């Protein structure tokens, strides 16, 4: 994943597309822009079991892999 890529992520339980602005591999976060707003998206390979641990916007790492 590189700057400028279009990714799918979840925004308040709805899947949306956004453009990658910045990738922070150390913290496992991505900054993306969707409809003029910037979001710091946390990446998960699997969602946490506790619903309170799930942020309002997130991305599953296997979600944007080429098939």
Secondary structure by P-SEA (a helix, b strand, c coil): ccccbbbbbbcccccbbbbbccccccccbbbbbccccccbbbbbccccccccccccbbbcccccccc
